[in-house]
Amino acid sequence: MSQWVCSICGYVYDEEKEQIPFEKLSDDWVCPLCGAEKSAFFQEKEENHAAVSEPIHLDAKMKELSAGELAAVCSNLARGCEKQVQLEEAALFKELADFFTAAAEPVPDADLDHLWALIQEDLTSGYPALSQAAKQASDRGTLRICGWGEKVTRILESLLNRYRKEGEAFLVDTQVWVCTVCGFIYVAEQAPELCPVCKVPAWKFEKMEGGR
């Protein structure tokens, strides 16, 4: 008997306790805590990520961010300032986020396949590279951000995969909730009591209008 762990929220499926092998669960079974698919689980005896055998060398060239990317950065900074009760700074970052949002152009190729490809790129190269660089710099703050960000991206992967399989039926008679602290997305009638990623209470979640 094995134990299977959700890579997003840490929920443990114990085969001995449940009396049903994990592989025997139906394909549409999801994590009872965060709603992730079976594919988001890994056996506890196995490492979730392959060890990096060699240092990852990052491109030293700086990237020019688009207005949409700058809006996202400023919005996240505003959230961070709110959490630290830096309300004046939070208001300034929100003002910048609103400015860049208004200036942002429509994203080309904004379809499910393109979004899926971007998610896979983040999971296979983006987060591993950033995490490795943070470890080499002993940057605990960035490592924590990587941990949260990767889990949030994995739930996006899981939810998008479910949407690709079920279509609009996936969102019927339910709501879409987003954690205002870490960005975790939860699809259910009510927000979770605690965020599975950053552990903030339900009132930190915002309901996305038009999520039905």
N, C-alpha and C positions, 0 to 999 in steps of 0.2 A: 504494500500500500504506500502511496506517495502523497505528498502535499503539493498543491499547486498555488502559486502566489500571483495575485493581480499586480502587474507592473505599474499600474496607475495609482491605486489606493492602498495596496498592501493586504487586501482581503485574502485569507487563506482558505482554500478548499481542501479539506481533509478527507481523503478517500475512505479511510478507516471509519471515521465518524459518520460520513454521509452514506457509506455502504454502496456507493455507485462509483466505478472508475471514472476518472475525468474524461477519458476518451469516449466513454459511452454516453455522455451528456449530449443532448440534441444540438444540432448546429446553430440553432437560434438561442441557445442558453446564453445568458449574460450575467455579469457580476451582480450579485444582489445588493452590493453597496454603492457602486458608482455607475453601473450599466455598461461596462466595457465588454467586448466580445471575448469568446474563448481564446482567440488568438493573442489576446493581451496577457495571458497567463503563462508562467513558466514553472517548471519543476523546481522545488526549493533546493534540491541537491545540485542544480545546475546554475551557473552564473547567467545572469540576465544579459550581459554584454560580453563579447569576446574581449580578452585582454589586449591592450594596445602594445604590440611588441616593440615598436620603434616610435620615437617622438614624432608628432605630427607638425610639420613645418607650415606655418601660416603665411599667406601672402601679405607682405608688408604694405602694399599699396592700399591707400584709403579709398573707400567706396563713396561716391556721391549719392546721397539718399534722395529718393523722390519725395514729393510733397506728402504722399500717402504714408510713406515710411516715417517721415519726420512727425506726422500727426500721431502715429502709433507710439513713437518714442516719447513725445511730449505728454501724451495721455498717460503712459505708464509712469513717467516721472511725477505727474500730478498725483496719481494714486499713491505712489511711494511717499510723497510729501504729506498727503492726508494721513497716512498711517503713522507718520512721525509727528503729527499735529503741527506741521509747518504750513498753516493755512494760507498765509500770504504767498509763499512760494508755490503752493498747489494752485492757487488762483491764477498766477502768472503762467504756469505751464499749461493750464487748461485753456487760457486765452490763446497761447501759441498753438495748441492742438486744434482749436476751432479754426484758427487762421489757415493752418496747413490743410485741414479737412476741406475747407471751402475752395482751396486752390488745387486740390488733388484732381487729376484727370482719371477717367474710367480705366480700370485695369484691363489691358488687352488679354484675350484668351481666358476670360474669367469663367471657365467651365469646370466641371467636376474632375475631368482628367488632369487639367493643369493644376488644380488645387491638390489633387492626390500626389502629383509629381513633386510639388513643392514640399509637401509633408514628408515624403520619402527622403528627399534631399536633406531636410533638417535632421531627420532621425539617423540617417546613415553616415552623414559627413559633418553637418553643422554642429550639432551638440557634442559628438565625440571630440571634434577639434577644439571647441571652446572649453570643454571640460578638461582636456589634457593640458591646454595652455594655463588654465586656472590652477591646476594641480602643480605645475612647474613653478608658478609664481606664488604658491601657497596662499591663494586668494580665496578665503573661505566664503566671502559674500557672493562671488561669482559662481562658485561651486553650488551654493544653495540655489541661486537663480537657475542654474543649469538643471538641477534636480527637479525643481518645480516646472520649468519650461518644458522639459522632455516629457514629464507626465501629462501635462496639459496637451502637448502635441500628440501624444499617444491616444488620449481619449478622442481628440479630433479625428485621428486616423480610424479609430473604432466606430465612431458615430457616422463618419462619411461612408465607411464600408457598409454599415447597416442601411444607410439611406440609398446607396447604390443598389442594394439587394431588394429593399422594400418600397422604394419610391416615396411618394407623398403619404402613403399609409403609415409610414414610420412616425409622422408628426400629428396624426389625427388624434383628437381628444387628449392632448398632452400640452405641456409647456416647455419652453427652453429657458433655462436659468444660467446666468454667467456669474461666477465669483468675481467680485470687484477687486479682490486682492491679488489672486494669481491667474485669473482668466479661465479656470476650470469650467467646462460646459456640462450641464446636467439636464437630461431630458426626462421629465416626469411631471405629474400634476402639481407637486409641491417641491420646493427647494429642500435639499438634504439638511438634517439637523446640524451637521458639521461638514465643511468642505473636505472631501477625501484627500486633497493634496496639501493645503495649507492650514487646515483645521480651524478656520474661522467659523463663527455661527451662521445660521441660516439668514439672518437679517443683512449679512454682507453680500447676499446674492441679489441680482437684478433680473427681473423677468423681461425677456425680449418680446416686445409687442410684435404681432404678426407671426409668432412661432407656430401657430396651429397649421 
